[in-house]
Each structure stands twice: as structure tokens, then as C-alpha cells.
Amino acid sequence: MLKVRIQGKIGDIKKFVRQLNADNRLELVSVSDIYDNKCSQRYKHLYMD
């Protein structure tokens, strides 16, 4: 299992997670909510297993 932090703009993050969900070779065990970055209002992040 991999634990990954994804960082970017909200639209890009959502698009990437949708693409991963559509790939039958991968299984997303959990995807967190999208969180604010402390140093930037423009970029957000989430965690996934």
C-alpha cells in the first residue's frame, strides 16, 4: 500500500482522483477531504491510501 499526498488546485486534484478511480488496476482505499495549505491560499492538498 502507498500513502500519498496530492497538492494542487482544487479542480486539478478532483480531476486526478477521478482518473485514479477510473483505472481498474488501482484500488483507492481511502481519500481524505481537501485541506488548505498553510503557506498558500491558491493550492490545497489531500491524502490517499
mmCIF entry with sequence, helices, sheets and N, C-alpha, C, O atoms, coordinates in Angstrom:
data_MODEL
# 
_entry.id   MODEL 
# 
_entity.id                         1 
_entity.type                       polymer 
_entity.pdbx_number_of_molecules   1 
# 
_entity_poly.entity_id                      1 
_entity_poly.type                           'polypeptide(L)' 
_entity_poly.nstd_linkage                   no 
_entity_poly.nstd_monomer                   no 
_entity_poly.pdbx_seq_one_letter_code       MLKVRIQGKIGDIKKFVRQLNADNRLELVSVSDIYDNKCSQRYKHLYMD 
_entity_poly.pdbx_seq_one_letter_code_can   MLKVRIQGKIGDIKKFVRQLNADNRLELVSVSDIYDNKCSQRYKHLYMD 
_entity_poly.pdbx_strand_id                 A 
# 
loop_
_entity_poly_seq.entity_id 
_entity_poly_seq.num 
_entity_poly_seq.mon_id 
_entity_poly_seq.hetero 
1 1  MET n 
1 2  LEU n 
1 3  LYS n 
1 4  VAL n 
1 5  ARG n 
1 6  ILE n 
1 7  GLN n 
1 8  GLY n 
1 9  LYS n 
1 10 ILE n 
1 11 GLY n 
1 12 ASP n 
1 13 ILE n 
1 14 LYS n 
1 15 LYS n 
1 16 PHE n 
1 17 VAL n 
1 18 ARG n 
1 19 GLN n 
1 20 LEU n 
1 21 ASN n 
1 22 ALA n 
1 23 ASP n 
1 24 ASN n 
1 25 ARG n 
1 26 LEU n 
1 27 GLU n 
1 28 LEU n 
1 29 VAL n 
1 30 SER n 
1 31 VAL n 
1 32 SER n 
1 33 ASP n 
1 34 ILE n 
1 35 TYR n 
1 36 ASP n 
1 37 ASN n 
1 38 LYS n 
1 39 CYS n 
1 40 SER n 
1 41 GLN n 
1 42 ARG n 
1 43 TYR n 
1 44 LYS n 
1 45 HIS n 
1 46 LEU n 
1 47 TYR n 
1 48 MET n 
1 49 ASP n 
# 
_struct_asym.id          A 
_struct_asym.entity_id   1 
# 
_struct_conf.conf_type_id            HELX_P 
_struct_conf.id                      HELX_P1 
_struct_conf.pdbx_PDB_helix_id       AA1 
_struct_conf.beg_label_comp_id       ILE 
_struct_conf.beg_label_asym_id       A 
_struct_conf.beg_label_seq_id        10 
_struct_conf.pdbx_beg_PDB_ins_code   ? 
_struct_conf.end_label_comp_id       ALA 
_struct_conf.end_label_asym_id       A 
_struct_conf.end_label_seq_id        22 
_struct_conf.pdbx_end_PDB_ins_code   ? 
_struct_conf.beg_auth_comp_id        ILE 
_struct_conf.beg_auth_asym_id        A 
_struct_conf.beg_auth_seq_id         10 
_struct_conf.end_auth_comp_id        ALA 
_struct_conf.end_auth_asym_id        A 
_struct_conf.end_auth_seq_id         22 
_struct_conf.pdbx_PDB_helix_class    1 
_struct_conf.details                 ? 
_struct_conf.pdbx_PDB_helix_length   13 
# 
_struct_conf_type.id          HELX_P 
_struct_conf_type.criteria    ? 
_struct_conf_type.reference   ? 
# 
_struct_sheet.id               AA1 
_struct_sheet.type             ? 
_struct_sheet.number_strands   3 
_struct_sheet.details          ? 
# 
loop_
_struct_sheet_order.sheet_id 
_struct_sheet_order.range_id_1 
_struct_sheet_order.range_id_2 
_struct_sheet_order.offset 
_struct_sheet_order.sense 
AA1 1 2 ? anti-parallel 
AA1 2 3 ? anti-parallel 
# 
loop_
_struct_sheet_range.sheet_id 
_struct_sheet_range.id 
_struct_sheet_range.beg_label_comp_id 
_struct_sheet_range.beg_label_asym_id 
_struct_sheet_range.beg_label_seq_id 
_struct_sheet_range.pdbx_beg_PDB_ins_code 
_struct_sheet_range.end_label_comp_id 
_struct_sheet_range.end_label_asym_id 
_struct_sheet_range.end_label_seq_id 
_struct_sheet_range.pdbx_end_PDB_ins_code 
_struct_sheet_range.beg_auth_comp_id 
_struct_sheet_range.beg_auth_asym_id 
_struct_sheet_range.beg_auth_seq_id 
_struct_sheet_range.end_auth_comp_id 
_struct_sheet_range.end_auth_asym_id 
_struct_sheet_range.end_auth_seq_id 
AA1 1 VAL A 4  ? GLY A 8  ? VAL A 4  GLY A 8  
AA1 2 LYS A 44 ? MET A 48 ? LYS A 44 MET A 48 
AA1 3 TYR A 35 ? ASP A 36 ? TYR A 35 ASP A 36 
# 
loop_
_atom_site.group_PDB 
_atom_site.id 
_atom_site.type_symbol 
_atom_site.label_atom_id 
_atom_site.label_alt_id 
_atom_site.label_comp_id 
_atom_site.label_asym_id 
_atom_site.label_entity_id 
_atom_site.label_seq_id 
_atom_site.pdbx_PDB_ins_code 
_atom_site.Cartn_x 
_atom_site.Cartn_y 
_atom_site.Cartn_z 
_atom_site.occupancy 
_atom_site.B_iso_or_equiv 
_atom_site.pdbx_formal_charge 
_atom_site.auth_seq_id 
_atom_site.auth_comp_id 
_atom_site.auth_asym_id 
_atom_site.auth_atom_id 
_atom_site.pdbx_PDB_model_num 
ATOM 1   N N  . MET A 1 1  ? 0.849   -1.169 0.000   1.00 0.00 ? 1  MET A N  1 
ATOM 2   C CA . MET A 1 1  ? 0.000   0.000  0.000   1.00 0.00 ? 1  MET A CA 1 
ATOM 3   C C  . MET A 1 1  ? 0.896   1.234  0.000   1.00 0.00 ? 1  MET A C  1 
ATOM 4   O O  . MET A 1 1  ? 1.932   1.270  0.665   1.00 0.00 ? 1  MET A O  1 
ATOM 5   N N  . LEU A 1 2  ? 0.481   2.230  -0.750  1.00 0.00 ? 2  LEU A N  1 
ATOM 6   C CA . LEU A 1 2  ? 1.161   3.526  -0.780  1.00 0.00 ? 2  LEU A CA 1 
ATOM 7   C C  . LEU A 1 2  ? 0.307   4.557  -0.077  1.00 0.00 ? 2  LEU A C  1 
ATOM 8   O O  . LEU A 1 2  ? -0.920  4.532  -0.173  1.00 0.00 ? 2  LEU A O  1 
ATOM 9   N N  . LYS A 1 3  ? 0.949   5.453  0.622   1.00 0.00 ? 3  LYS A N  1 
ATOM 10  C CA . LYS A 1 3  ? 0.288   6.608  1.210   1.00 0.00 ? 3  LYS A CA 1 
ATOM 11  C C  . LYS A 1 3  ? 0.830   7.831  0.476   1.00 0.00 ? 3  LYS A C  1 
ATOM 12  O O  . LYS A 1 3  ? 2.041   8.051  0.429   1.00 0.00 ? 3  LYS A O  1 
ATOM 13  N N  . VAL A 1 4  ? -0.088  8.635  -0.103  1.00 0.00 ? 4  VAL A N  1 
ATOM 14  C CA . VAL A 1 4  ? 0.314   9.705  -0.996  1.00 0.00 ? 4  VAL A CA 1 
ATOM 15  C C  . VAL A 1 4  ? -0.359  11.007 -0.584  1.00 0.00 ? 4  VAL A C  1 
ATOM 16  O O  . VAL A 1 4  ? -1.521  11.017 -0.179  1.00 0.00 ? 4  VAL A O  1 
ATOM 17  N N  . ARG A 1 5  ? 0.384   12.104 -0.692  1.00 0.00 ? 5  ARG A N  1 
ATOM 18  C CA . ARG A 1 5  ? -0.177  13.433 -0.511  1.00 0.00 ? 5  ARG A CA 1 
ATOM 19  C C  . ARG A 1 5  ? -0.206  14.094 -1.881  1.00 0.00 ? 5  ARG A C  1 
ATOM 20  O O  . ARG A 1 5  ? 0.814   14.158 -2.567  1.00 0.00 ? 5  ARG A O  1 
ATOM 21  N N  . ILE A 1 6  ? -1.370  14.581 -2.275  1.00 0.00 ? 6  ILE A N  1 
ATOM 22  C CA . ILE A 1 6  ? -1.545  15.257 -3.556  1.00 0.00 ? 6  ILE A CA 1 
ATOM 23  C C  . ILE A 1 6  ? -1.752  16.739 -3.273  1.00 0.00 ? 6  ILE A C  1 
ATOM 24  O O  . ILE A 1 6  ? -2.553  17.100 -2.411  1.00 0.00 ? 6  ILE A O  1 
ATOM 25  N N  . GLN A 1 7  ? -1.039  17.595 -3.987  1.00 0.00 ? 7  GLN A N  1 
ATOM 26  C CA . GLN A 1 7  ? -1.141  19.032 -3.790  1.00 0.00 ? 7  GLN A CA 1 
ATOM 27  C C  . GLN A 1 7  ? -1.357  19.710 -5.134  1.00 0.00 ? 7  GLN A C  1 
ATOM 28  O O  . GLN A 1 7  ? -0.729  19.349 -6.129  1.00 0.00 ? 7  GLN A O  1 
ATOM 29  N N  . GLY A 1 8  ? -2.245  20.689 -5.158  1.00 0.00 ? 8  GLY A N  1 
ATOM 30  C CA . GLY A 1 8  ? -2.503  21.431 -6.382  1.00 0.00 ? 8  GLY A CA 1 
ATOM 31  C C  . GLY A 1 8  ? -3.750  22.275 -6.231  1.00 0.00 ? 8  GLY A C  1 
ATOM 32  O O  . GLY A 1 8  ? -4.232  22.511 -5.123  1.00 0.00 ? 8  GLY A O  1 
ATOM 33  N N  . LYS A 1 9  ? -4.266  22.728 -7.371  1.00 0.00 ? 9  LYS A N  1 
ATOM 34  C CA . LYS A 1 9  ? -5.521  23.474 -7.372  1.00 0.00 ? 9  LYS A CA 1 
ATOM 35  C C  . LYS A 1 9  ? -6.669  22.487 -7.191  1.00 0.00 ? 9  LYS A C  1 
ATOM 36  O O  . LYS A 1 9  ? -6.548  21.316 -7.552  1.00 0.00 ? 9  LYS A O  1 
ATOM 37  N N  . ILE A 1 10 ? -7.775  22.956 -6.636  1.00 0.00 ? 10 ILE A N  1 
ATOM 38  C CA . ILE A 1 10 ? -8.899  22.081 -6.314  1.00 0.00 ? 10 ILE A CA 1 
ATOM 39  C C  . ILE A 1 10 ? -9.382  21.308 -7.539  1.00 0.00 ? 10 ILE A C  1 
ATOM 40  O O  . ILE A 1 10 ? -9.599  20.099 -7.457  1.00 0.00 ? 10 ILE A O  1 
ATOM 41  N N  . GLY A 1 11 ? -9.550  21.981 -8.659  1.00 0.00 ? 11 GLY A N  1 
ATOM 42  C CA . GLY A 1 11 ? -10.027 21.316 -9.872  1.00 0.00 ? 11 GLY A CA 1 
ATOM 43  C C  . GLY A 1 11 ? -9.074  20.235 -10.351 1.00 0.00 ? 11 GLY A C  1 
ATOM 44  O O  . GLY A 1 11 ? -9.502  19.162 -10.776 1.00 0.00 ? 11 GLY A O  1 
ATOM 45  N N  . ASP A 1 12 ? -7.781  20.520 -10.281 1.00 0.00 ? 12 ASP A N  1 
ATOM 46  C CA . ASP A 1 12 ? -6.781  19.539 -10.711 1.00 0.00 ? 12 ASP A CA 1 
ATOM 47  C C  . ASP A 1 12 ? -6.765  18.322 -9.790  1.00 0.00 ? 12 ASP A C  1 
ATOM 48  O O  . ASP A 1 12 ? -6.623  17.191 -10.255 1.00 0.00 ? 12 ASP A O  1 
ATOM 49  N N  . ILE A 1 13 ? -6.908  18.550 -8.493  1.00 0.00 ? 13 ILE A N  1 
ATOM 50  C CA . ILE A 1 13 ? -6.933  17.442 -7.530  1.00 0.00 ? 13 ILE A CA 1 
ATOM 51  C C  . ILE A 1 13 ? -8.136  16.544 -7.792  1.00 0.00 ? 13 ILE A C  1 
ATOM 52  O O  . ILE A 1 13 ? -7.996  15.322 -7.848  1.00 0.00 ? 13 ILE A O  1 
ATOM 53  N N  . LYS A 1 14 ? -9.313  17.136 -7.953  1.00 0.00 ? 14 LYS A N  1 
ATOM 54  C CA . LYS A 1 14 ? -10.531 16.357 -8.180  1.00 0.00 ? 14 LYS A CA 1 
ATOM 55  C C  . LYS A 1 14 ? -10.441 15.568 -9.481  1.00 0.00 ? 14 LYS A C  1 
ATOM 56  O O  . LYS A 1 14 ? -10.854 14.410 -9.534  1.00 0.00 ? 14 LYS A O  1 
ATOM 57  N N  . LYS A 1 15 ? -9.906  16.183 -10.524 1.00 0.00 ? 15 LYS A N  1 
ATOM 58  C CA . LYS A 1 15 ? -9.753  15.507 -11.808 1.00 0.00 ? 15 LYS A CA 1 
ATOM 59  C C  . LYS A 1 15 ? -8.808  14.310 -11.679 1.00 0.00 ? 15 LYS A C  1 
ATOM 60  O O  . LYS A 1 15 ? -9.086  13.240 -12.219 1.00 0.00 ? 15 LYS A O  1 
ATOM 61  N N  . PHE A 1 16 ? -7.694  14.486 -10.966 1.00 0.00 ? 16 PHE A N  1 
ATOM 62  C CA . PHE A 1 16 ? -6.722  13.419 -10.790 1.00 0.00 ? 16 PHE A CA 1 
ATOM 63  C C  . PHE A 1 16 ? -7.313  12.255 -10.008 1.00 0.00 ? 16 PHE A C  1 
ATOM 64  O O  . PHE A 1 16 ? -7.084  11.098 -10.361 1.00 0.00 ? 16 PHE A O  1 
ATOM 65  N N  . VAL A 1 17 ? -8.066  12.539 -8.957  1.00 0.00 ? 17 VAL A N  1 
ATOM 66  C CA . VAL A 1 17 ? -8.689  11.475 -8.155  1.00 0.00 ? 17 VAL A CA 1 
ATOM 67  C C  . VAL A 1 17 ? -9.717  10.721 -9.002  1.00 0.00 ? 17 VAL A C  1 
ATOM 68  O O  . VAL A 1 17 ? -9.810  9.497  -8.901  1.00 0.00 ? 17 VAL A O  1 
ATOM 69  N N  . ARG A 1 18 ? -10.488 11.425 -9.831  1.00 0.00 ? 18 ARG A N  1 
ATOM 70  C CA . ARG A 1 18 ? -11.443 10.756 -10.725 1.00 0.00 ? 18 ARG A CA 1 
ATOM 71  C C  . ARG A 1 18 ? -10.721 9.824  -11.694 1.00 0.00 ? 18 ARG A C  1 
ATOM 72  O O  . ARG A 1 18 ? -11.181 8.712  -11.954 1.00 0.00 ? 18 ARG A O  1 
ATOM 73  N N  . GLN A 1 19 ? -9.586  10.282 -12.228 1.00 0.00 ? 19 GLN A N  1 
ATOM 74  C CA . GLN A 1 19 ? -8.821  9.453  -13.157 1.00 0.00 ? 19 GLN A CA 1 
ATOM 75  C C  . GLN A 1 19 ? -8.281  8.203  -12.463 1.00 0.00 ? 19 GLN A C  1 
ATOM 76  O O  . GLN A 1 19 ? -8.286  7.118  -13.043 1.00 0.00 ? 19 GLN A O  1 
ATOM 77  N N  . LEU A 1 20 ? -7.818  8.354  -11.230 1.00 0.00 ? 20 LEU A N  1 
ATOM 78  C CA . LEU A 1 20 ? -7.335  7.191  -10.494 1.00 0.00 ? 20 LEU A CA 1 
ATOM 79  C C  . LEU A 1 20 ? -8.463  6.210  -10.200 1.00 0.00 ? 20 LEU A C  1 
ATOM 80  O O  . LEU A 1 20 ? -8.270  4.997  -10.291 1.00 0.00 ? 20 LEU A O  1 
ATOM 81  N N  . ASN A 1 21 ? -9.638  6.726  -9.850  1.00 0.00 ? 21 ASN A N  1 
ATOM 82  C CA . ASN A 1 21 ? -10.787 5.858  -9.581  1.00 0.00 ? 21 ASN A CA 1 
ATOM 83  C C  . ASN A 1 21 ? -11.213 5.088  -10.823 1.00 0.00 ? 21 ASN A C  1 
ATOM 84  O O  . ASN A 1 21 ? -11.680 3.954  -10.720 1.00 0.00 ? 21 ASN A O  1 
ATOM 85  N N  . ALA A 1 22 ? -11.057 5.691  -11.988 1.00 0.00 ? 22 ALA A N  1 
ATOM 86  C CA . ALA A 1 22 ? -11.466 5.060  -13.243 1.00 0.00 ? 22 ALA A CA 1 
ATOM 87  C C  . ALA A 1 22 ? -10.501 3.959  -13.680 1.00 0.00 ? 22 ALA A C  1 
ATOM 88  O O  . ALA A 1 22 ? -10.865 3.109  -14.492 1.00 0.00 ? 22 ALA A O  1 
ATOM 89  N N  . ASP A 1 23 ? -9.285  3.965  -13.158 1.00 0.00 ? 23 ASP A N  1 
ATOM 90  C CA . ASP A 1 23 ? -8.275  2.974  -13.535 1.00 0.00 ? 23 ASP A CA 1 
ATOM 91  C C  . ASP A 1 23 ? -8.504  1.683  -12.746 1.00 0.00 ? 23 ASP A C  1 
ATOM 92  O O  . ASP A 1 23 ? -8.359  1.663  -11.524 1.00 0.00 ? 23 ASP A O  1 
ATOM 93  N N  . ASN A 1 24 ? -8.861  0.614  -13.449 1.00 0.00 ? 24 ASN A N  1 
ATOM 94  C CA . ASN A 1 24 ? -9.182  -0.658 -12.784 1.00 0.00 ? 24 ASN A CA 1 
ATOM 95  C C  . ASN A 1 24 ? -7.960  -1.342 -12.182 1.00 0.00 ? 24 ASN A C  1 
ATOM 96  O O  . ASN A 1 24 ? -8.114  -2.281 -11.401 1.00 0.00 ? 24 ASN A O  1 
ATOM 97  N N  . ARG A 1 25 ? -6.766  -0.905 -12.517 1.00 0.00 ? 25 ARG A N  1 
ATOM 98  C CA . ARG A 1 25 ? -5.556  -1.525 -11.968 1.00 0.00 ? 25 ARG A CA 1 
ATOM 99  C C  . ARG A 1 25 ? -5.270  -1.040 -10.547 1.00 0.00 ? 25 ARG A C  1 
ATOM 100 O O  . ARG A 1 25 ? -4.459  -1.640 -9.842  1.00 0.00 ? 25 ARG A O  1 
ATOM 101 N N  . LEU A 1 26 ? -5.927  0.037  -10.121 1.00 0.00 ? 26 LEU A N  1 
ATOM 102 C CA . LEU A 1 26 ? -5.674  0.628  -8.810  1.00 0.00 ? 26 LEU A CA 1 
ATOM 103 C C  . LEU A 1 26 ? -6.893  0.501  -7.906  1.00 0.00 ? 26 LEU A C  1 
ATOM 104 O O  . LEU A 1 26 ? -8.032  0.453  -8.370  1.00 0.00 ? 26 LEU A O  1 
ATOM 105 N N  . GLU A 1 27 ? -6.628  0.449  -6.612  1.00 0.00 ? 27 GLU A N  1 
ATOM 106 C CA . GLU A 1 27 ? -7.707  0.465  -5.627  1.00 0.00 ? 27 GLU A CA 1 
ATOM 107 C C  . GLU A 1 27 ? -7.406  1.569  -4.625  1.00 0.00 ? 27 GLU A C  1 
ATOM 108 O O  . GLU A 1 27 ? -6.412  1.501  -3.902  1.00 0.00 ? 27 GLU A O  1 
ATOM 109 N N  . LEU A 1 28 ? -8.253  2.575  -4.580  1.00 0.00 ? 28 LEU A N  1 
ATOM 110 C CA . LEU A 1 28 ? -8.095  3.641  -3.590  1.00 0.00 ? 28 LEU A CA 1 
ATOM 111 C C  . LEU A 1 28 ? -8.812  3.201  -2.318  1.00 0.00 ? 28 LEU A C  1 
ATOM 112 O O  . LEU A 1 28 ? -10.037 3.076  -2.296  1.00 0.00 ? 28 LEU A O  1 
ATOM 113 N N  . VAL A 1 29 ? -8.051  2.971  -1.276  1.00 0.00 ? 29 VAL A N  1 
ATOM 114 C CA . VAL A 1 29 ? -8.613  2.503  -0.012  1.00 0.00 ? 29 VAL A CA 1 
ATOM 115 C C  . VAL A 1 29 ? -9.315  3.654  0.700   1.00 0.00 ? 29 VAL A C  1 
ATOM 116 O O  . VAL A 1 29 ? -10.429 3.502  1.202   1.00 0.00 ? 29 VAL A O  1 
ATOM 117 N N  . SER A 1 30 ? -8.650  4.808  0.737   1.00 0.00 ? 30 SER A N  1 
ATOM 118 C CA . SER A 1 30 ? -9.262  5.976  1.361   1.00 0.00 ? 30 SER A CA 1 
ATOM 119 C C  . SER A 1 30 ? -8.723  7.240  0.723   1.00 0.00 ? 30 SER A C  1 
ATOM 120 O O  . SER A 1 30 ? -7.568  7.308  0.302   1.00 0.00 ? 30 SER A O  1 
ATOM 121 N N  . VAL A 1 31 ? -9.596  8.244  0.662   1.00 0.00 ? 31 VAL A N  1 
ATOM 122 C CA . VAL A 1 31 ? -9.240  9.566  0.154   1.00 0.00 ? 31 VAL A CA 1 
ATOM 123 C C  . VAL A 1 31 ? -9.766  10.574 1.163   1.00 0.00 ? 31 VAL A C  1 
ATOM 124 O O  . VAL A 1 31 ? -10.951 10.574 1.494   1.00 0.00 ? 31 VAL A O  1 
ATOM 125 N N  . SER A 1 32 ? -8.875  11.434 1.651   1.00 0.00 ? 32 SER A N  1 
ATOM 126 C CA . SER A 1 32 ? -9.274  12.407 2.671   1.00 0.00 ? 32 SER A CA 1 
ATOM 127 C C  . SER A 1 32 ? -10.031 13.578 2.038   1.00 0.00 ? 32 SER A C  1 
ATOM 128 O O  . SER A 1 32 ? -10.156 13.675 0.818   1.00 0.00 ? 32 SER A O  1 
ATOM 129 N N  . ASP A 1 33 ? -10.519 14.442 2.886   1.00 0.00 ? 33 ASP A N  1 
ATOM 130 C CA . ASP A 1 33 ? -11.078 15.711 2.428   1.00 0.00 ? 33 ASP A CA 1 
ATOM 131 C C  . ASP A 1 33 ? -9.938  16.574 1.894   1.00 0.00 ? 33 ASP A C  1 
ATOM 132 O O  . ASP A 1 33 ? -8.764  16.273 2.113   1.00 0.00 ? 33 ASP A O  1 
ATOM 133 N N  . ILE A 1 34 ? -10.293 17.641 1.196   1.00 0.00 ? 34 ILE A N  1 
ATOM 134 C CA . ILE A 1 34 ? -9.293  18.583 0.695   1.00 0.00 ? 34 ILE A CA 1 
ATOM 135 C C  . ILE A 1 34 ? -9.029  19.617 1.788   1.00 0.00 ? 34 ILE A C  1 
ATOM 136 O O  . ILE A 1 34 ? -9.956  20.214 2.334   1.00 0.00 ? 34 ILE A O  1 
ATOM 137 N N  . TYR A 1 35 ? -7.757  19.814 2.093   1.00 0.00 ? 35 TYR A N  1 
ATOM 138 C CA . TYR A 1 35 ? -7.343  20.744 3.151   1.00 0.00 ? 35 TYR A CA 1 
ATOM 139 C C  . TYR A 1 35 ? -6.631  21.966 2.575   1.00 0.00 ? 35 TYR A C  1 
ATOM 140 O O  . TYR A 1 35 ? -6.048  21.904 1.493   1.00 0.00 ? 35 TYR A O  1 
ATOM 141 N N  . ASP A 1 36 ? -6.687  23.076 3.311   1.00 0.00 ? 36 ASP A N  1 
ATOM 142 C CA . ASP A 1 36 ? -5.945  24.283 2.946   1.00 0.00 ? 36 ASP A CA 1 
ATOM 143 C C  . ASP A 1 36 ? -4.471  24.099 3.256   1.00 0.00 ? 36 ASP A C  1 
ATOM 144 O O  . ASP A 1 36 ? -4.113  23.422 4.220   1.00 0.00 ? 36 ASP A O  1 
ATOM 145 N N  . ASN A 1 37 ? -3.616  24.700 2.442   1.00 0.00 ? 37 ASN A N  1 
ATOM 146 C CA . ASN A 1 37 ? -2.194  24.766 2.754   1.00 0.00 ? 37 ASN A CA 1 
ATOM 147 C C  . ASN A 1 37 ? -1.954  25.971 3.649   1.00 0.00 ? 37 ASN A C  1 
ATOM 148 O O  . ASN A 1 37 ? -2.601  27.006 3.488   1.00 0.00 ? 37 ASN A O  1 
ATOM 149 N N  . LYS A 1 38 ? -1.042  25.846 4.576   1.00 0.00 ? 38 LYS A N  1 
ATOM 150 C CA . LYS A 1 38 ? -0.747  26.949 5.490   1.00 0.00 ? 38 LYS A CA 1 
ATOM 151 C C  . LYS A 1 38 ? -0.079  28.117 4.774   1.00 0.00 ? 38 LYS A C  1 
ATOM 152 O O  . LYS A 1 38 ? -0.313  29.274 5.124   1.00 0.00 ? 38 LYS A O  1 
ATOM 153 N N  . CYS A 1 39 ? 0.751   27.823 3.775   1.00 0.00 ? 39 CYS A N  1 
ATOM 154 C CA . CYS A 1 39 ? 1.547   28.872 3.147   1.00 0.00 ? 39 CYS A CA 1 
ATOM 155 C C  . CYS A 1 39 ? 0.919   29.430 1.876   1.00 0.00 ? 39 CYS A C  1 
ATOM 156 O O  . CYS A 1 39 ? 1.425   30.416 1.340   1.00 0.00 ? 39 CYS A O  1 
ATOM 157 N N  . SER A 1 40 ? -0.168  28.837 1.369   1.00 0.00 ? 40 SER A N  1 
ATOM 158 C CA . SER A 1 40 ? -0.718  29.286 0.099   1.00 0.00 ? 40 SER A CA 1 
ATOM 159 C C  . SER A 1 40 ? -2.232  29.142 0.079   1.00 0.00 ? 40 SER A C  1 
ATOM 160 O O  . SER A 1 40 ? -2.757  28.077 0.404   1.00 0.00 ? 40 SER A O  1 
ATOM 161 N N  . GLN A 1 41 ? -2.927  30.185 -0.292  1.00 0.00 ? 41 GLN A N  1 
ATOM 162 C CA . GLN A 1 41 ? -4.371  30.119 -0.445  1.00 0.00 ? 41 GLN A CA 1 
ATOM 163 C C  . GLN A 1 41 ? -4.763  29.504 -1.789  1.00 0.00 ? 41 GLN A C  1 
ATOM 164 O O  . GLN A 1 41 ? -5.887  29.030 -1.955  1.00 0.00 ? 41 GLN A O  1 
ATOM 165 N N  . ARG A 1 42 ? -3.845  29.513 -2.735  1.00 0.00 ? 42 ARG A N  1 
ATOM 166 C CA . ARG A 1 42 ? -4.124  29.044 -4.094  1.00 0.00 ? 42 ARG A CA 1 
ATOM 167 C C  . ARG A 1 42 ? -4.145  27.515 -4.180  1.00 0.00 ? 42 ARG A C  1 
ATOM 168 O O  . ARG A 1 42 ? -4.941  26.942 -4.924  1.00 0.00 ? 42 ARG A O  1 
ATOM 169 N N  . TYR A 1 43 ? -3.278  26.868 -3.425  1.00 0.00 ? 43 TYR A N  1 
ATOM 170 C CA . TYR A 1 43 ? -3.137  25.423 -3.511  1.00 0.00 ? 43 TYR A CA 1 
ATOM 171 C C  . TYR A 1 43 ? -3.710  24.729 -2.285  1.00 0.00 ? 43 TYR A C  1 
ATOM 172 O O  . TYR A 1 43 ? -3.663  25.257 -1.174  1.00 0.00 ? 43 TYR A O  1 
ATOM 173 N N  . LYS A 1 44 ? -4.251  23.538 -2.505  1.00 0.00 ? 44 LYS A N  1 
ATOM 174 C CA . LYS A 1 44 ? -4.830  22.701 -1.453  1.00 0.00 ? 44 LYS A CA 1 
ATOM 175 C C  . LYS A 1 44 ? -4.119  21.354 -1.487  1.00 0.00 ? 44 LYS A C  1 
ATOM 176 O O  . LYS A 1 44 ? -3.273  21.116 -2.350  1.00 0.00 ? 44 LYS A O  1 
ATOM 177 N N  . HIS A 1 45 ? -4.466  20.462 -0.535  1.00 0.00 ? 45 HIS A N  1 
ATOM 178 C CA . HIS A 1 45 ? -3.885  19.127 -0.548  1.00 0.00 ? 45 HIS A CA 1 
ATOM 179 C C  . HIS A 1 45 ? -4.855  18.105 0.035   1.00 0.00 ? 45 HIS A C  1 
ATOM 180 O O  . HIS A 1 45 ? -5.789  18.449 0.759   1.00 0.00 ? 45 HIS A O  1 
ATOM 181 N N  . LEU A 1 46 ? -4.609  16.839 -0.302  1.00 0.00 ? 46 LEU A N  1 
ATOM 182 C CA . LEU A 1 46 ? -5.348  15.736 0.294   1.00 0.00 ? 46 LEU A CA 1 
ATOM 183 C C  . LEU A 1 46 ? -4.424  14.536 0.406   1.00 0.00 ? 46 LEU A C  1 
ATOM 184 O O  . LEU A 1 46 ? -3.343  14.497 -0.182  1.00 0.00 ? 46 LEU A O  1 
ATOM 185 N N  . TYR A 1 47 ? -4.878  13.567 1.172   1.00 0.00 ? 47 TYR A N  1 
ATOM 186 C CA . TYR A 1 47 ? -4.107  12.342 1.390   1.00 0.00 ? 47 TYR A CA 1 
ATOM 187 C C  . TYR A 1 47 ? -4.916  11.161 0.867   1.00 0.00 ? 47 TYR A C  1 
ATOM 188 O O  . TYR A 1 47 ? -6.146  11.154 0.934   1.00 0.00 ? 47 TYR A O  1 
ATOM 189 N N  . MET A 1 48 ? -4.207  10.166 0.348   1.00 0.00 ? 48 MET A N  1 
ATOM 190 C CA . MET A 1 48 ? -4.885  8.960  -0.105  1.00 0.00 ? 48 MET A CA 1 
ATOM 191 C C  . MET A 1 48 ? -4.035  7.732  0.157   1.00 0.00 ? 48 MET A C  1 
ATOM 192 O O  . MET A 1 48 ? -2.805  7.791  0.189   1.00 0.00 ? 48 MET A O  1 
ATOM 193 N N  . ASP A 1 49 ? -4.725  6.621  0.344   1.00 0.00 ? 49 ASP A N  1 
ATOM 194 C CA . ASP A 1 49 ? -4.076  5.315  0.516   1.00 0.00 ? 49 ASP A CA 1 
ATOM 195 C C  . ASP A 1 49 ? -4.449  4.460  -0.683  1.00 0.00 ? 49 ASP A C  1 
ATOM 196 O O  . ASP A 1 49 ? -4.025  3.308  -0.776  1.00 0.00 ? 49 ASP A O  1 
# 
